[in-house]
Amino acid sequence: MPSDSVAALVLAAGRARRFGNDKRCASLPARGMLLAATLATLRPHFGEIRVVLGIEDDPAHLGIAKDIGTIVAVAETAEQGMGASLAAGIHALRAESQALAVAVMLGDMPWVSRESFALLCTQASDRAIVRPFYRGQGGHPVLFGRCFWGSLEQLTGDEGARSVVCRHRDACIEVEVQDPGVVQDVDRPADLDWAGGSGR
């Protein structure tokens, strides 16, 4: 059953021009567009899913159908960096969501396993920061309890959530998973074939 206490927040406002084009629309073998595939992995596990887009983005063009229950949050200053996008998403959550925690996810990580999502959600609470690790490497999603949302909302520019994690080490729960998907994102076109190679 999807979690009612943990919401999912997908950061997808960047076009990632280093990829060569808008990687959110890149085709993932047998799974469609990259961002849509990432969102599809979340639906069985989270009753509330929000995706942060830029002010000029068209959700339909990115494969986000209106009938799947995904809520779009617009980051008007997304060009400033990931911190600005995260702050915009958290601002919308604080105003509209009753969730006790939020799973912050990147839009180019479509290989996280169902077991990882389920395990992380069992550790979530309003006062914990839950982080997955694979072979010593930190990954996503990172779950932030509601008491940390105010700090996330204050992020600016390209400052990600790392600073919030560093300030609250005592609240962090590190969960070791046997899932390389928590650390595998898409930086180059060749990464789209990862699931068909050594990853899965």
FENSUL-V614272 format. One line per field, one symbol per residue. ss: DSSP state (2 for helix, 1 for strand, 0 for the rest). psi: psi as a letter, one per 40 degrees, with the letter a starting at -180 (. if undefined). burial: I if it has 9 or more other ideal C-beta (glycine too) atoms within 8 Angstrom, else O. Layout:
ss=???
psi=???
burial=???
//
This chain:
ss=00100111111000002220002220110001122222222220010011111100000000000222011111100222022222222222222200001111110000000222222222200000111111001111111112222222200000000222222022211111000222000000222222220000
psi=hiheehihhhhfehegddddahedeihhheeaiddddddddddeehdhhihhiideihdddeegieeeehhhhhhdfdeeiddddddddddddddeieieihhhiiefgeehidddddddddeiieeihhhihhfehiaiihhhideeddddeeiibehaedddddefdeehhhhhifgedeehahdiddededdebed.
burial=OOIOOIIIIIIIIIOIOOIOOOIIIIOIOOOOIIIIIIIIIIIOIIOIIIIIIIOOIOIOOIIIOOOOOIIIIIIOOIOIIIIIIIIIIIIIIIOOIOIIIIIIIIIIIIIIIOOIIIIIIOIIOOOIIIIIIIOOOOIIIIIIIIOIIOIIIOIOOOIIIOIIIOOIOOIIIOIOIOIOIIIIOIOOOOIIOIIOOOIO
//
